[in-house]
Amino acid sequence: MPETDSTTPDQPWYECQRCGNCCRWPGDVHITDAETHSIAEFLGISQHDFVQDYTRLNARRNGLSIIDKPNGECIFLEGLNVCKLQSVKPVHCLGFPNAWNFPGWREHCEAIELPSKPES
């Protein structure tokens, strides 16, 4: 199970550098029903086709996850670290590594540590 990180103002914030390493880590990328709709619309396919062609039952058998390529990386990772879904990226992806992470993630992730979350 991923480690969680409830970021507070006095904790560091990790600014993604889009290195793509988290996209190469095999495992579940949980998606919600609303995200299946948004992603399918973005891809220009039906929600049914998206679910059939790009998702699987997650390890806990309580929802859907995006499928991996045979090498373990996300099916939507293209070229050199390009997320095909960047504009409709699932919340699960957006949360890494601040909302959740896994043991040893710093050995793989190139995110820059900031003293706190930047104000939007």
C-alpha positions as CSV (number, residue, x, y, z in Angstrom):
1,M,0.0,0.0,0.0
2,P,1.4,3.5,-0.8
3,E,2.6,5.6,2.0
4,T,0.4,8.7,2.5
5,D,1.5,12.2,3.1
6,S,-1.0,14.7,4.5
7,T,1.0,17.8,3.6
8,T,0.7,20.6,6.0
9,P,2.2,24.1,5.7
10,D,5.3,23.2,7.7
11,Q,6.1,20.1,5.5
12,P,8.1,20.2,2.3
13,W,6.4,20.3,-1.0
14,Y,7.8,18.3,-3.9
15,E,7.5,20.1,-7.3
16,C,7.1,17.6,-10.2
17,Q,9.8,17.8,-12.9
18,R,7.8,15.5,-15.2
19,C,10.7,13.0,-15.2
20,G,8.1,10.2,-15.9
21,N,9.7,7.8,-13.4
22,C,6.4,7.5,-11.4
23,C,4.7,6.6,-14.7
24,R,7.1,3.7,-15.1
25,W,6.4,2.2,-11.6
26,P,4.0,-0.7,-12.1
27,G,0.9,-0.7,-10.0
28,D,-2.6,0.7,-9.8
29,V,-3.5,4.1,-11.1
30,H,-7.0,4.4,-9.6
31,I,-9.6,6.2,-11.7
32,T,-13.1,7.4,-10.7
33,D,-16.2,7.1,-12.7
34,A,-16.0,10.8,-13.5
35,E,-12.4,10.4,-14.7
36,T,-13.4,7.5,-17.0
37,H,-15.9,9.9,-18.6
38,S,-13.4,12.8,-18.9
39,I,-10.6,10.6,-20.3
40,A,-12.9,8.8,-22.8
41,E,-14.2,12.2,-24.0
42,F,-10.6,13.5,-24.3
43,L,-9.6,10.4,-26.3
44,G,-12.7,10.7,-28.5
45,I,-14.0,7.3,-27.7
46,S,-17.0,6.0,-25.8
47,Q,-16.8,5.5,-22.0
48,H,-17.5,1.8,-22.6
49,D,-14.6,1.4,-25.1
50,F,-12.3,3.3,-22.8
51,V,-13.1,0.9,-19.9
52,Q,-12.8,-2.1,-22.1
53,D,-9.5,-1.1,-23.8
54,Y,-7.6,0.9,-21.2
55,T,-8.6,-0.2,-17.7
56,R,-8.6,-3.3,-15.5
57,L,-10.0,-4.2,-12.1
58,N,-7.6,-2.8,-9.5
59,A,-5.7,-5.1,-7.0
60,R,-8.2,-4.5,-4.3
61,R,-11.0,-5.4,-6.7
62,N,-13.0,-2.3,-5.7
63,G,-12.6,-0.1,-8.7
64,L,-10.7,0.5,-12.0
65,S,-7.1,1.2,-12.7
66,I,-5.4,2.2,-16.0
67,I,-3.6,-0.7,-17.6
68,D,0.1,-0.9,-17.9
69,K,2.3,-1.6,-20.9
70,P,4.0,-5.0,-20.9
71,N,7.1,-3.3,-19.4
72,G,5.1,-2.0,-16.4
73,E,4.8,1.7,-17.4
74,C,1.5,3.5,-17.9
75,I,-0.2,2.9,-21.2
76,F,-0.5,6.6,-21.7
77,L,3.2,7.4,-21.3
78,E,4.6,8.4,-24.7
79,G,8.0,9.2,-26.0
80,L,10.3,10.8,-23.5
81,N,8.1,11.4,-20.5
82,V,5.0,12.7,-22.2
83,C,1.7,12.0,-20.6
84,K,-0.9,11.6,-23.3
85,L,-3.5,12.5,-20.6
86,Q,-1.8,15.5,-19.2
87,S,-4.8,17.8,-19.4
88,V,-7.2,15.2,-17.9
89,K,-4.7,13.4,-15.8
90,P,-6.3,11.4,-12.9
91,V,-6.2,12.8,-9.4
92,H,-4.2,9.7,-8.4
93,C,-1.4,10.8,-10.7
94,L,-1.6,14.5,-9.7
95,G,-1.2,13.5,-6.1
96,F,2.2,11.9,-6.4
97,P,4.4,12.4,-4.4
98,N,2.7,14.9,-2.1
99,A,-0.6,13.2,-1.4
100,W,0.8,9.6,-1.6
101,N,4.0,7.9,-2.4
102,F,5.7,4.5,-1.9
103,P,8.7,3.2,0.0
104,G,11.9,4.3,-1.8
105,W,10.1,6.8,-4.0
106,R,12.9,9.4,-3.6
107,E,15.4,7.0,-5.2
108,H,13.3,7.3,-8.4
109,C,11.6,10.7,-8.4
110,E,13.3,13.8,-9.6
111,A,10.8,16.2,-7.9
112,I,12.4,19.3,-6.3
113,E,11.9,19.7,-2.6
114,L,10.5,23.1,-1.7
115,P,10.1,24.4,1.9
116,S,6.3,24.4,1.5
117,K,3.5,24.2,-1.1
118,P,3.6,27.2,-3.4
119,E,0.6,29.4,-3.3
120,S,-1.6,29.2,-6.4
